[in-house]
C-alpha cells in the first residue's frame, strides 16, 4: 500500500518498538520520497575517528578550520558526503527541503565553510539510506506488518537536526513526532 502523503524535508524517527539494530533509535532527514524511491540521511550517529577537517584536507581544502563531526548517514555510498544545513547559504547543487533546511552534496559547501562563509548550522553525513518500491510508505503505515521497522514523522527544523546527537536527539525527535501526530488529529 502506498501513501499519497510524501515527506521530503521531514524527520524520520525510529519507533521505540523497533528492533535494536543499526536503525534502532535513529533520526533521519528525508531528502527524497516518491512511490518508487525514498532517500534519507541519518543525523544522530557520529562516526568515530573521522572528522570534517580530515575529509576537507583529503580533497585539497587544507585550510578547513574546525574538527567538525561527521555522521553516519546510511549504509549506501559511505564515501559520499552530504551536508545538511540551514537555508542561510546556497550552492549550485543545494536542494531546499523546507523553510529551514537544505542539503548540498558537492565540495562547494566545504569550501565555503573553510572560508567561514558557509551556513550557520550544518551537519555532514557519510552515506545514505534508500528504500525502493514504496517500502518506506509501508513502514509508515501503522497497519502494515510486513517490515519489523516502523517510523514516526515530524517536520525537520534547525533545532531537530542540529541540537544534540545519539539517543538524546532521538528522544527529543520522538517527543516532537508525538506532538506532531497529536496536532494532526485536530
C-alpha positions as CSV (number, residue, x, y, z in Angstrom):
1,X,0.0,0.0,0.0
2,X,1.5,3.4,-1.0
3,X,0.6,6.6,0.7
4,X,-0.4,9.8,-1.2
5,X,1.4,11.9,1.5
6,X,5.1,12.3,0.9
7,X,7.6,13.7,3.4
8,X,10.7,15.3,1.9
9,X,12.0,17.8,4.5
10,X,10.7,15.8,7.4
11,X,12.4,13.8,10.0
12,X,12.0,10.0,10.0
13,X,12.2,8.9,13.7
14,X,12.6,5.2,14.7
15,X,9.6,3.9,16.6
16,X,10.6,2.9,20.2
17,X,9.4,-0.6,19.5
18,X,11.8,-1.1,16.5
19,X,14.4,-3.9,16.7
20,X,17.7,-2.9,18.4
21,X,19.9,-2.8,15.3
22,X,21.6,-0.2,13.2
23,X,18.3,1.6,12.6
24,X,17.2,1.5,16.3
25,X,17.0,5.0,17.9
26,X,17.8,6.6,14.6
27,X,16.8,10.1,13.4
28,X,16.9,10.7,9.6
29,X,16.2,13.6,7.3
30,X,14.1,12.5,4.3
31,X,15.7,14.0,1.3
32,X,13.5,12.3,-1.4
33,X,10.2,10.5,-1.0
34,X,8.3,9.1,-4.0
35,X,6.3,6.0,-4.7
36,X,9.4,4.4,-6.4
37,X,12.3,5.7,-4.3
38,X,13.0,7.3,-0.9
39,X,16.3,8.5,0.4
40,X,17.2,9.7,3.9
41,X,20.3,10.8,5.8
42,X,20.8,9.7,9.4
43,X,21.6,12.7,11.5
44,X,22.2,11.4,15.0
45,X,25.0,8.9,14.9
46,X,28.5,10.4,14.8
47,X,31.3,8.4,13.2
48,X,34.3,7.7,15.4
49,X,37.8,8.6,14.2
50,X,36.6,10.8,11.3
51,X,36.1,14.5,11.2
52,X,35.3,17.1,8.5
53,X,38.7,18.6,8.8
54,X,40.4,15.4,7.7
55,X,37.9,14.9,4.8
56,X,38.4,18.5,3.7
57,X,42.2,18.1,3.8
58,X,42.0,14.8,1.8
59,X,40.1,16.6,-1.0
60,X,42.5,19.6,-1.1
61,X,40.9,22.0,1.3
62,X,43.9,22.3,3.6
63,X,42.6,25.4,5.4
64,X,39.4,23.9,6.9
65,X,39.5,25.4,10.4
66,X,37.5,23.0,12.6
67,X,37.3,19.3,13.5
68,X,33.5,19.1,13.0
69,X,32.0,15.7,13.4
70,X,30.9,13.5,10.5
71,X,27.7,11.5,11.0
72,X,26.8,8.0,9.7
73,X,24.3,9.0,7.0
74,X,23.5,5.5,5.9
75,X,24.7,2.2,4.6
76,X,24.9,3.2,0.9
77,X,27.8,5.2,-0.6
78,X,29.5,5.8,2.7
79,X,32.4,7.6,0.9
80,X,29.9,10.3,-0.3
81,X,29.4,13.3,1.9
82,X,26.1,15.2,2.1
83,X,25.9,18.4,4.1
84,X,22.6,19.2,5.7
85,X,22.5,22.9,6.5
86,X,20.4,25.9,7.4
87,X,19.0,27.9,4.5
88,X,21.3,30.9,5.0
89,X,23.7,29.5,2.4
90,X,23.1,28.1,-1.1
91,X,25.4,26.4,-3.6
92,X,24.9,25.1,-7.2
93,X,23.8,21.6,-6.0
94,X,21.8,22.8,-3.0
95,X,18.3,21.3,-2.6
96,X,16.0,23.3,-0.4
97,X,13.9,20.8,1.6
98,X,11.7,23.2,3.6
99,X,11.8,26.7,5.0
100,X,14.7,25.9,7.4
101,X,16.7,23.1,5.9
102,X,18.7,22.4,2.7
103,X,21.2,19.7,1.7
104,X,24.2,20.1,-0.5
105,X,26.3,17.2,-1.9
106,X,29.3,18.8,-3.5
107,X,32.5,20.4,-2.4
108,X,31.2,23.9,-2.6
109,X,29.8,23.8,0.9
110,X,33.0,22.5,2.4
111,X,35.0,25.2,0.5
112,X,32.6,27.9,1.9
113,X,32.9,26.5,5.4
114,X,36.7,26.5,5.1
115,X,36.5,30.3,4.3
116,X,34.0,30.9,7.2
117,X,31.3,31.8,4.5
118,X,29.2,28.7,4.8
119,X,25.8,28.1,6.6
120,X,25.5,28.9,10.3
121,X,24.2,25.4,11.1
122,X,25.4,22.2,9.3
123,X,25.9,18.5,9.7
124,X,28.0,16.4,7.4
125,X,26.7,12.8,6.7
126,X,28.6,10.0,5.1
127,X,26.3,7.7,3.1
128,X,22.6,7.5,2.9
129,X,19.6,5.1,3.4
130,X,17.5,4.1,0.5
131,X,14.1,2.4,0.2
132,X,12.5,1.4,-3.2
133,X,9.1,0.3,-4.5
134,X,7.1,2.0,-1.8
135,X,8.9,0.3,1.1
136,X,9.1,3.5,3.2
137,X,5.3,4.1,2.7
138,X,4.7,0.6,4.0
139,X,6.9,1.2,7.0
140,X,5.0,4.5,7.7
141,X,1.6,2.7,7.6
142,X,0.8,1.5,11.2
143,X,-1.5,-1.2,9.8
144,X,1.3,-2.8,7.7
145,X,3.1,-5.6,9.4
146,X,5.4,-6.6,6.5
147,X,8.6,-5.0,8.0
148,X,9.9,-5.0,11.6
149,X,10.8,-1.3,11.4
150,X,8.2,1.4,11.9
151,X,8.8,5.1,11.7
152,X,7.3,8.3,13.1
153,X,7.3,11.6,11.2
154,X,7.9,15.2,12.3
155,X,8.8,18.3,10.3
156,X,12.6,18.9,10.1
157,X,13.7,22.0,11.9
158,X,17.1,23.6,12.7
159,X,16.7,22.5,16.3
160,X,15.6,19.0,15.5
161,X,18.6,18.3,13.3
162,X,21.5,20.3,14.9
163,X,20.7,20.1,18.6
164,X,22.1,17.0,20.3
165,X,23.1,13.6,18.9
166,X,22.7,10.0,19.7
167,X,19.9,8.7,21.9
168,X,19.2,12.2,23.4
169,X,18.5,13.6,19.9
170,X,16.3,10.5,19.2
171,X,14.3,11.0,22.4
172,X,13.6,14.7,21.5
173,X,12.6,13.6,18.0
174,X,10.2,11.0,19.4
175,X,8.6,13.7,21.6
176,X,8.3,16.1,18.5
177,X,6.8,13.3,16.4
178,X,4.2,12.6,19.1
179,X,3.3,16.2,19.3
180,X,3.1,16.4,15.5
181,X,0.8,13.4,15.4
182,X,-1.5,14.7,18.1
183,X,-1.7,18.1,16.4
184,X,-2.7,16.3,13.2
185,X,-5.8,15.0,15.0
186,X,-7.3,18.5,15.4
